[in-house]
């Protein structure tokens, strides 16, 4: 979800991957791996990307966090919804 959004915004603004890579202080190959979903992006990098692409920081962080949660629960189809409901209740407390 997060990766699709950054790729869409980057392409819409006609920004080359190397420009985002430079802003993140990583090489272009590493950034390409982020867009392919091979390499994880760090929270501070999410914020930097949002600023560069003039995007909503909360949206980006929410998508990034949702991706992380999905990666953890995606193979637990029988228990995922129950676990997420428990987490949702804990967050409300």
C-alpha positions in Angstrom: 0.0 0.0 0.0 2.7 2.4 1.0 5.0 1.4 -1.8 2.3 1.8 -4.4 1.4 5.3 -3.1 5.0 6.6 -3.1 5.6 5.2 -6.6 2.4 6.8 -7.8 3.2 10.2 -6.4 6.8 10.0 -7.6 5.8 9.2 -11.1 3.0 11.8 -11.1 5.6 14.4 -10.2 8.0 13.0 -12.8 10.7 12.6 -10.1 13.4 10.1 -10.9 14.2 7.5 -8.3 17.7 8.8 -7.9 16.4 12.1 -6.6 14.5 10.4 -3.8 17.4 8.2 -3.1 19.7 11.2 -2.8 17.3 12.8 -0.4 17.3 9.7 1.7 21.1 9.4 1.6 20.9 6.0 0.0 22.0 4.8 -3.4 19.5 4.4 -6.3 19.7 0.6 -6.2 18.6 0.6 -2.6 15.7 2.9 -3.3 14.7 0.7 -6.2 14.5 -2.2 -3.7 12.2 -0.1 -1.5 9.8 0.5 -4.4 9.9 -3.2 -5.3 9.1 -4.2 -1.7 12.4 -6.0 -1.3 13.8 -3.6 1.3 11.9 -2.1 4.2 11.8 1.6 4.7 12.4 3.1 8.1 9.9 5.5 9.8 12.2 8.5 9.5 12.5 7.8 5.8 8.7 7.7 5.4 8.6 11.2 6.9 11.3 12.4 4.5 9.6 10.9 1.5 6.3 12.5 2.5 8.0 15.9 2.7 9.7 15.5 -0.6 6.6 14.4 -2.4 4.5 17.1 -0.6 2.3 14.3 0.7 0.3 13.9 3.9 2.7 12.6 6.5 0.0 10.9 8.5 -1.3 9.1 5.4 2.1 7.8 4.6 2.8 6.7 8.2 -0.6 5.0 8.3 0.0 3.1 5.1 3.6 2.2 6.2 2.3 0.9 9.5 -0.6 -1.0 7.9 1.9 -2.7 5.6 4.0 -3.8 8.6 1.0 -5.2 10.4 -0.2 -7.0 7.2 3.2 -8.6 6.8 3.0 -10.0 10.3 -0.6 -11.3 10.2 -1.0 -12.3 6.5 -0.2 -15.9 7.1 -2.4 -16.1 10.2 -5.8 -16.0 8.3 -7.7 -17.8 11.1 -6.3 -15.7 13.9 -5.5 -12.3 12.3 -8.9 -10.7 12.7 -9.2 -11.8 16.3 -5.7 -10.5 17.1 -6.4 -7.2 15.3 -9.6 -6.8 17.3 -7.6 -7.3 20.5 -5.1 -4.7 19.4 -7.8 -2.2 18.5 -9.3 -2.6 22.0 -5.9 -2.0 23.6 -5.4 1.1 21.6 -8.7 2.5 22.9 -7.6 2.1 26.5 
